[in-house]
Amino acid sequence: MAGVQFRVDGANVGAELTTTPYTLAWNTTQNASGARVLTAIARDAAGNQTTSTAVNVTIANSVI
């Protein structure tokens, strides 16, 4: 695998990751509360890519 791009609601979150481990710390306070869809796009060195199964999450940020 050459890289992984994480997405929230179809929008890229940060830059494509090109080294393992392919992880992302996501600060949800930068998104409004509500339903979101998370996906990851994996790319190989030949440029082939595939999108992960979508994961549905709900953000519930509160003001303290």
C-alpha positions, 0 to 999 in steps of 0.5 A, spaced: 500 500 500 502 506 498 497 511 501 491 512 505 486 518 505 481 519 510 475 522 509 469 525 513 462 526 509 466 525 502 471 531 504 479 529 505 481 530 513 488 532 512 493 529 507 494 522 505 498 518 509 504 514 506 507 511 512 504 505 517 501 505 521 495 509 517 492 512 523 488 519 524 487 523 530 480 526 529 478 532 533 471 532 532 470 539 535 472 542 528 465 539 526 458 541 527 454 535 532 450 530 528 451 524 523 457 523 519 460 518 514 467 516 515 471 512 509 478 511 507 481 510 500 487 506 500 492 507 494 497 502 491 503 504 488 500 503 481 495 508 482 489 503 483 485 505 489 479 502 493 474 505 498 473 502 505 466 500 507 462 507 510 462 507 518 456 512 520 458 516 527 454 521 530 458 527 533 455 530 540 459 536 542 457 540 547 459 547 550 462 546 557 
